[in-house]
Amino acid sequence: MTHTPLDPSLAASLTSIEAHFAARRSVRRFTSAPVPRALIEQLVSLAITAPSASNKQPWRFIVVRDPTVIRAMASAVRSEIEHILGHMDPLGVEAFRSYGEYFTRFEHAPCVIAPAYRATPILSQLVLPSLAADSRARIERMEHQSAQVSTALALENLLLAAPSLGLGASALTGPLVAANALAARLELPASWELLALVAVGYPDEEPKKTERKAATHVLRWIGGDQES
Ligand SMILES: Cc1cc2nc3c(=O)[nH]c(=O)nc-3n(C[C@H](O)[C@H](O)[C@H](O)COP(=O)(O)O)c2cc1C
C-alpha cells in the first residue's frame, strides 16, 4: 500500500482545523455577563456562511436575551417534562427525571439563540396530482430535510465560531419536547419550525473532552475498495 506524504502546509492546516474543532465543547455554565448585540450579529454572520440546499438559506435565528423570557421558556419545558412523566412507565421515571434536567440547561444562559427553518416547496409545487402519494411524500420529506440539514450546518458553524469570539455555546434539542409552547413564546410564524435552542454566553466552565467512537467503527464501505 502506498501513501502520498501530506504536503507540509496541508498537514499544518489540518492540525489547526483539528485544534479548532477540539476547542468546541458544549458549554452549559456561563458568567452573568451579557453578550453584546454586535457579537451575536458576528456569530450569526459566521453561521450563515454555511451551504444550503439550492442556496435557499432557509433559516432564521431568534435571539432572546431577556432573562424573564428565557426563564418562561425553561418553565414551559419543565411543564412538558412533568406532563410526560405523568404518562411514563414507572421504571423510566427516575432516569427521565435526571435526563430531563439537561433539557433546561439554557435557563441561566445570558443569551439563547433559536435557529428555525422553513422548507421551500419547489418540486412539490410542480408535480401533478397523478404522482403517487408515496412519491409525493418523499419529495416533501426531501424538501423538509433540505431546510433542516442546511440550518443544522449553520448551527454547527455557530458552535464552531463561538470559541473564536470568546464565547461558549451548547445546542439543545431536549427543549423541543415543548416545541409548540416555545414557538409561541418566540412568536414563530406557523410555517417555521424550531431546529434547536442554543445557549450562548461567556464560559464559566471548561468542559472535558468527550469520547468519540473510532472512525473505523462508524464507516461502512460498499464495493471492493476497502484496501486502498
Ligand atoms: C442535536 C443536539 C442536541 C443536543 N441536546 C442537548 C440537550 O438537550 N441538553 C444538553 O444539555 N446538551 C445537549 N446537547 C449537547 C450534547 O450532549 C453534546 O454535544 C455531547 O455530549 C458531546 O459533547 P461535546 O459537545 O462537548 O463534544 C445536544 C447536542 C446536539 C448536537
The ligand as an ORCA input file, in Angstrom:
! r2SCAN-3c Opt
* xyz 0 1
  C     -28.572     17.912     18.232
  C     -28.018     18.066     19.633
  C     -28.883     18.142     20.698
  C     -28.397     18.317     21.998
  N     -29.291     18.478     23.026
  C     -28.836     18.741     24.249
  C     -29.750     18.994     25.313
  O     -30.964     18.985     25.160
  N     -29.235     19.276     26.533
  C     -27.898     19.323     26.762
  O     -27.507     19.608     27.898
  N     -26.992     19.069     25.772
  C     -27.435     18.790     24.526
  N     -26.539     18.567     23.511
  C     -25.092     18.555     23.766
  C     -24.552     17.116     23.729
  O     -24.882     16.468     24.934
  C     -23.036     17.157     23.482
  O     -22.786     17.677     22.195
  C     -22.368     15.781     23.577
  O     -22.494     15.257     24.868
  C     -20.892     15.832     23.196
  O     -20.197     16.789     23.985
  P     -19.400     17.992     23.287
  O     -20.412     18.827     22.551
  O     -18.761     18.777     24.410
  O     -18.411     17.394     22.347
  C     -27.002     18.381     22.214
  C     -26.128     18.300     21.132
  C     -26.631     18.151     19.864
  C     -25.678     18.097     18.695
*
